[in-house]
Amino acid sequence: MEDALYGGRVECFIPHAVASETETLKYRDVVSLYPTVQSKDPYPIGHPVQHPTPQVLDSDALASYFGIAKVTVLPPSNLHIPLLPYRVQKKLFFGLCRTCMEQQCGDDCDHSDEQRALTGTWATPELRKAFQLGYRLQVVHALAYWTEKRTVTMFSTFLKLKAESSGSPGMSDEDKAAYIADFFAKEGVTLDKVEPNPGLRFVAKIFLNSLWGKFCQRDDLTSTEIVSSYEDWLARLTDPNLKVKACEPIGSEFMLLEYRHRYFNQRPFRVVYRHSEGQWEPPHGTSLGMWTDEVPAGSRMTDFVSGGPKLYTYIVEDAAGVRSQVLKCKGIRLTPEIRERSDELRSALLHGGSLKLPQFQFQARQGVLYHTHC
């Protein structure tokens, strides 16, 4: 089941975009993405059931189940943005050809269907969408599905804490009252003390995302049970979802069982999202699942440059025409010295080259922590 856990998708589709008189650049961020999915979408309840003959299922039959399946699929050859993730040497790729991803091919693909086919483990809702986009099911190797599902309601408490501690920057009393009323109408949560508290907001955000982290923990630990009847003992031995590792008698009336839960056998395009006036755009707001604008009100983004996931810089121009540059670089501490060299980084991203950035390193010597500037 862990094979179906791929993590978040972070991609750079276009390295450079410039605003013009007819086109504007926007920076939008989803409000609490993980909690939105966890609180509004169905969750599986209990242990899954293994399908006895998954090989006979076609795409429509597979899509009707709510679970996780190990399948082989043939991706379409002309999909601009591939949907299904695929791991190669512990790296995550989104591609339309297995061989191209494994060999890191950069040319046009001329591989056969057999060479392009992907074998992996994905959730059935994701496979349902893949079939709609043109992926073709070749064979189902295994299927674990749930018969019971429901939404989770525990997030209201922590959502309330996060919203209250985020405060209401730039809002008048009337705007603040309207925001509280709108939040209750959309989320069913009443906000009381709406005041900025960065520390409490951080803790509330951790709480909201903690349940997602449970999926990353080991779930294949051995369970131990003592049974006192022949019926219970036989039920454990014949349960297809259990793998019994040990079975020892305790006296003349009890049996000690050790078991684990069993689940599975084991041409370039310019892509940038854009829309014209009057067309659909992502919902803007502060409620769960909506998109917030990261560019300050009254300002506009004029230029955007990216070198890959979580490495980008952009220029913001305020109403007075004053420009400022924002730099995001995962794994690098953004000291004032580094921020002053953001133009050098921008040039390296646009035209190639390397840039050595100074960093602090911490070392422990005889129980004392030192830091060095290198």
C-alpha positions as CSV (number, residue, x, y, z in Angstrom):
1,M,0.0,0.0,0.0
2,E,2.9,2.4,0.6
3,D,3.7,2.0,-3.1
4,A,0.6,4.2,-3.7
5,L,2.0,7.1,-1.6
6,Y,3.9,9.4,-3.9
7,G,3.9,12.6,-2.0
8,G,3.1,16.1,-3.3
9,R,3.6,17.2,-6.9
10,V,5.8,20.3,-7.4
11,E,6.7,21.2,-11.0
12,C,8.0,24.1,-13.1
13,F,6.2,24.1,-16.4
14,I,7.8,27.3,-17.7
15,P,11.1,28.9,-16.5
16,H,10.3,32.5,-17.4
17,A,7.2,34.6,-17.8
18,V,6.9,38.4,-18.2
19,A,3.8,40.5,-17.7
20,S,2.6,42.8,-20.5
21,E,-0.1,45.4,-21.1
22,T,-2.5,42.6,-22.0
23,E,-1.3,39.8,-19.6
24,T,-0.8,39.9,-15.9
25,L,1.0,37.4,-13.6
26,K,-0.6,36.2,-10.4
27,Y,0.7,34.2,-7.5
28,R,-2.0,32.0,-6.0
29,D,-1.8,29.5,-3.1
30,V,-4.4,27.0,-2.1
31,V,-5.8,27.5,1.4
32,S,-4.9,24.4,3.5
33,L,-4.7,21.9,0.6
34,Y,-4.2,18.7,2.6
35,P,-6.9,19.6,5.2
36,T,-9.3,20.5,2.4
37,V,-9.0,17.0,0.8
38,Q,-9.2,15.3,4.2
39,S,-12.2,17.2,5.4
40,K,-14.3,17.4,2.2
41,D,-13.4,14.1,0.3
42,P,-14.4,10.6,1.4
43,Y,-12.0,8.5,3.6
44,P,-11.7,4.7,3.7
45,I,-12.9,3.1,6.9
46,G,-11.5,-0.1,8.3
47,H,-9.3,-2.7,6.6
48,P,-9.5,-3.2,2.8
49,V,-10.8,-6.3,1.1
50,Q,-8.7,-8.0,-1.6
51,H,-10.4,-8.7,-4.9
52,P,-10.1,-12.4,-5.6
53,T,-9.8,-12.1,-9.4
54,P,-8.7,-8.6,-10.3
55,Q,-7.3,-9.7,-13.7
56,V,-10.9,-9.9,-15.1
57,L,-11.7,-6.3,-14.5
58,D,-11.8,-3.7,-17.3
59,S,-11.4,0.0,-16.8
60,D,-15.1,0.8,-16.1
61,A,-15.3,-2.0,-13.5
62,L,-12.1,-1.0,-11.8
63,A,-13.2,2.7,-11.6
64,S,-16.3,1.6,-9.8
65,Y,-14.3,0.5,-6.8
66,F,-13.0,2.8,-4.0
67,G,-9.5,1.5,-3.2
68,I,-5.9,1.0,-4.4
69,A,-4.9,-1.1,-7.4
70,K,-1.6,-2.3,-8.8
71,V,-2.1,-2.1,-12.6
72,T,-0.3,-1.8,-15.9
73,V,-1.5,1.1,-18.1
74,L,-0.5,2.5,-21.5
75,P,-0.3,6.3,-21.4
76,P,-1.5,8.4,-24.3
77,S,1.2,9.7,-26.6
78,N,-0.1,13.3,-26.9
79,L,-1.0,14.4,-23.3
80,H,0.7,17.7,-22.5
81,I,0.7,17.2,-18.7
82,P,0.9,13.6,-17.7
83,L,-1.3,12.6,-14.7
84,L,0.1,9.4,-13.2
85,P,3.4,9.6,-11.2
86,Y,6.1,7.0,-11.7
87,R,9.3,6.3,-9.6
88,V,12.7,5.8,-11.2
89,Q,15.6,5.3,-8.8
90,K,13.7,6.9,-5.9
91,K,12.9,10.0,-8.1
92,L,9.4,11.0,-9.0
93,F,8.6,11.6,-12.7
94,F,5.4,12.4,-14.6
95,G,5.8,11.0,-18.1
96,L,4.2,9.1,-21.0
97,C,6.9,6.5,-21.6
98,R,8.5,4.2,-19.0
99,T,11.7,3.7,-21.1
100,C,12.2,7.4,-21.7
101,M,12.0,8.1,-17.9
102,E,14.3,5.3,-17.0
103,Q,16.9,6.2,-19.7
104,Q,16.4,10.0,-19.2
105,C,15.7,10.5,-23.0
106,G,15.3,14.0,-24.2
107,D,14.4,13.4,-27.8
108,D,11.1,12.4,-29.4
109,C,9.8,9.1,-28.2
110,D,9.8,6.2,-30.7
111,H,9.4,3.4,-28.2
112,S,6.8,0.6,-28.6
113,D,3.7,0.3,-26.5
114,E,5.3,-2.4,-24.4
115,Q,8.3,-0.1,-23.7
116,R,6.0,2.8,-22.9
117,A,3.6,0.9,-20.5
118,L,3.7,1.8,-16.8
119,T,3.2,-0.6,-14.0
120,G,2.5,0.9,-10.6
121,T,0.1,1.2,-7.7
122,W,-2.4,4.1,-7.7
123,A,-5.7,5.0,-6.0
124,T,-8.8,4.2,-8.1
125,P,-10.1,7.8,-8.2
126,E,-6.8,8.8,-9.8
127,L,-7.0,5.9,-12.2
128,R,-10.6,6.9,-13.1
129,K,-9.3,10.4,-14.1
130,A,-6.4,8.8,-16.0
131,F,-8.9,6.7,-18.1
132,Q,-10.8,9.9,-18.9
133,L,-7.5,11.5,-20.2
134,G,-6.7,8.6,-22.5
135,Y,-4.7,6.1,-20.4
136,R,-5.6,2.5,-21.4
137,L,-5.8,-0.3,-18.8
138,Q,-3.8,-3.4,-19.8
139,V,-4.0,-5.6,-16.7
140,V,-5.0,-5.4,-13.1
141,H,-2.4,-7.2,-10.9
142,A,-4.1,-6.6,-7.5
143,L,-6.9,-4.6,-6.0
144,A,-7.7,-3.7,-2.4
145,Y,-10.9,-1.8,-1.9
146,W,-13.1,-0.5,0.9
147,T,-16.8,-1.0,1.3
148,E,-17.2,1.9,3.8
149,K,-16.1,5.5,3.5
150,R,-17.0,8.8,5.0
151,T,-15.7,12.4,5.5
152,V,-13.7,13.4,8.5
153,T,-15.1,16.1,10.8
154,M,-12.2,16.5,13.3
155,F,-10.6,19.4,11.4
156,S,-13.1,22.0,12.5
157,T,-11.3,22.6,15.8
158,F,-7.9,23.2,14.3
159,L,-9.3,25.1,11.3
160,K,-10.8,27.5,13.8
161,L,-7.5,28.0,15.6
162,K,-5.6,28.6,12.3
163,A,-8.2,31.1,11.0
164,E,-8.4,33.0,14.2
165,S,-4.6,33.2,14.7
166,S,-4.1,34.3,11.1
167,G,-5.7,37.6,12.0
168,S,-7.4,40.0,9.6
169,P,-4.7,42.2,8.1
170,G,-5.9,45.3,6.3
171,M,-9.6,44.7,7.2
172,S,-11.9,47.3,8.6
173,D,-14.4,46.3,11.4
174,E,-17.1,45.9,8.7
175,D,-14.8,43.8,6.5
176,K,-13.8,41.7,9.5
177,A,-17.5,41.1,10.5
178,A,-18.3,40.1,6.9
179,Y,-15.3,37.8,6.8
180,I,-16.4,36.0,10.0
181,A,-20.0,35.6,8.7
182,D,-18.7,34.3,5.4
183,F,-16.4,31.8,7.1
184,F,-19.3,30.4,9.1
185,A,-21.5,30.2,6.0
186,K,-18.8,28.2,4.1
187,E,-17.2,26.1,6.8
188,G,-19.8,26.0,9.6
189,V,-17.2,27.3,12.1
190,T,-17.6,30.4,14.2
191,L,-14.5,32.6,14.7
192,D,-14.3,34.4,18.0
193,K,-10.9,35.9,18.8
194,V,-9.5,36.9,15.4
195,E,-6.0,38.2,16.2
196,P,-2.6,37.5,14.6
197,N,-0.6,35.0,16.5
198,P,2.1,33.4,14.3
199,G,3.1,30.8,16.9
200,L,-0.5,29.5,17.4
201,R,-1.0,29.6,13.7
202,F,2.0,27.4,13.2
203,V,0.8,24.9,15.8
204,A,-2.7,24.8,14.3
205,K,-1.2,24.2,10.8
206,I,0.8,21.3,12.1
207,F,-2.3,19.8,13.7
208,L,-4.2,20.1,10.4
209,N,-1.5,18.3,8.5
210,S,-0.7,15.6,11.1
211,L,-3.3,13.1,10.0
212,W,-1.8,13.1,6.5
213,G,1.5,12.2,8.0
214,K,0.0,9.0,9.5
215,F,0.1,7.5,6.0
216,C,3.9,7.7,6.0
217,Q,4.2,5.6,9.2
218,R,4.8,1.9,9.2
219,D,1.6,-0.1,9.2
220,D,2.9,-3.6,8.7
221,L,3.9,-4.4,12.3
222,T,3.1,-7.8,13.7
223,S,-0.1,-8.1,15.8
224,T,-0.5,-10.6,18.6
225,E,-3.8,-12.1,19.7
226,I,-4.9,-14.8,22.1
227,V,-7.9,-16.8,20.9
228,S,-10.0,-19.1,23.0
229,S,-12.2,-20.9,20.5
230,Y,-11.7,-23.1,17.5
231,E,-13.9,-20.8,15.3
232,D,-11.8,-17.7,16.0
233,W,-8.6,-19.6,15.4
234,L,-9.8,-21.0,12.1
235,A,-11.1,-17.6,11.0
236,R,-7.7,-16.0,11.5
237,L,-5.9,-18.8,9.6
238,T,-8.3,-18.7,6.6
239,D,-8.6,-14.8,6.4
240,P,-7.1,-13.8,3.1
241,N,-6.3,-10.4,4.5
242,L,-4.0,-11.8,7.2
243,K,-0.6,-13.5,7.0
244,V,-0.2,-15.7,10.1
245,K,3.5,-15.9,11.2
246,A,3.2,-18.0,14.3
247,C,0.7,-20.2,16.1
248,E,1.4,-21.6,19.5
249,P,-0.8,-23.3,22.1
250,I,-1.1,-21.8,25.6
251,G,-2.2,-24.6,27.8
252,S,-5.2,-26.6,26.7
253,E,-7.7,-23.8,26.1
254,F,-5.9,-20.9,24.4
255,M,-3.9,-20.3,21.2
256,L,-1.4,-17.5,20.6
257,L,-1.4,-16.0,17.1
258,E,1.0,-13.6,15.5
259,Y,0.0,-12.1,12.2
260,R,0.4,-9.2,9.8
261,H,-2.2,-7.6,7.5
262,R,-1.7,-8.6,3.9
263,Y,-2.5,-6.0,1.2
264,F,-0.6,-6.5,-2.1
265,N,1.8,-9.0,-3.7
266,Q,4.3,-7.4,-4.8
267,R,7.9,17.8,-29.3
268,P,8.4,20.6,-26.7
269,F,5.3,22.6,-25.7
270,R,5.1,26.0,-23.9
271,V,2.8,25.3,-20.9
272,V,1.6,28.2,-18.8
273,Y,-1.9,28.5,-17.3
274,R,-3.7,31.6,-18.6
275,H,-7.2,32.9,-18.9
276,S,-9.0,35.8,-20.4
277,E,-11.6,38.1,-18.9
278,G,-14.9,36.3,-18.5
279,Q,-13.4,32.9,-18.5
280,W,-13.3,30.5,-15.5
281,E,-10.5,31.1,-12.9
282,P,-9.7,29.3,-9.6
283,P,-12.0,30.5,-6.8
284,H,-10.4,33.3,-4.8
285,G,-11.0,33.5,-1.1
286,T,-9.8,32.4,2.4
287,S,-11.9,29.3,2.9
288,L,-10.7,25.7,2.6
289,G,-9.7,24.8,-1.0
290,M,-9.9,28.3,-2.3
291,W,-6.9,30.3,-3.7
292,T,-5.3,33.2,-1.9
293,D,-3.3,35.9,-3.7
294,E,0.3,36.0,-2.5
295,V,0.9,39.3,-4.2
296,P,0.0,42.3,-1.9
297,A,-3.2,44.2,-2.7
298,G,-2.5,47.1,-5.1
299,S,0.6,45.5,-6.5
300,R,1.3,43.4,-9.5
301,M,3.8,40.7,-10.5
302,T,5.8,41.8,-13.6
303,D,8.3,39.0,-14.0
304,F,8.7,35.4,-12.9
305,V,11.8,33.1,-13.2
306,S,12.1,29.5,-12.0
307,G,14.9,26.9,-12.1
308,G,12.7,24.0,-10.9
309,P,10.5,23.0,-8.0
310,K,10.7,25.4,-5.0
311,L,13.4,27.5,-6.7
312,Y,12.0,30.7,-8.1
313,T,12.2,34.5,-8.0
314,Y,9.7,37.2,-9.1
315,I,9.4,41.0,-9.3
316,V,6.5,42.9,-7.7
317,E,5.6,46.4,-8.6
318,D,3.5,48.5,-6.2
319,A,1.0,51.2,-7.0
320,A,3.7,53.9,-6.8
321,G,5.8,52.0,-9.4
322,V,8.4,50.8,-6.8
323,R,9.8,47.4,-7.6
324,S,10.9,44.7,-5.2
325,Q,12.3,41.2,-5.8
326,V,11.1,38.1,-4.0
327,L,13.4,35.0,-3.8
328,K,12.4,31.5,-2.8
329,C,15.1,28.8,-2.7
330,K,14.5,25.6,-0.7
331,G,17.5,24.4,1.2
332,I,19.3,27.8,1.2
333,R,19.1,30.2,4.1
334,L,18.0,33.6,2.6
335,T,20.5,35.9,4.4
336,P,20.7,39.6,3.5
337,E,23.9,38.8,1.6
338,I,22.2,36.2,-0.5
339,R,19.2,38.4,-1.2
340,E,21.5,41.1,-2.4
341,R,22.8,38.6,-5.0
342,S,19.4,37.7,-6.3
343,D,20.1,39.3,-9.6
344,E,23.1,37.0,-10.1
345,L,20.8,34.0,-9.3
346,R,18.2,35.3,-11.7
347,S,20.8,35.6,-14.5
348,A,22.1,32.1,-13.8
349,L,18.5,30.7,-14.1
350,L,17.9,32.5,-17.4
351,H,21.2,32.1,-19.1
352,G,22.8,29.1,-17.3
353,G,25.9,29.0,-15.2
354,S,26.7,28.4,-11.5
355,L,26.6,30.6,-8.4
356,K,28.3,29.9,-5.1
357,L,26.3,31.1,-2.2
358,P,27.7,31.5,1.4
359,Q,26.0,29.3,4.0
360,F,26.2,28.8,7.7
361,Q,27.3,25.3,8.9
362,F,26.7,24.1,12.5
363,Q,29.2,21.8,14.1
364,A,29.3,20.2,17.6
365,R,32.6,20.0,19.4
366,Q,32.8,18.5,22.9
367,G,29.2,19.3,23.5
368,V,29.4,22.9,22.3
369,L,27.6,24.0,19.2
370,Y,29.6,26.2,16.8
371,H,28.7,27.7,13.4
372,T,31.0,28.6,10.5
373,H,30.5,30.8,7.5
374,C,31.6,29.1,4.3
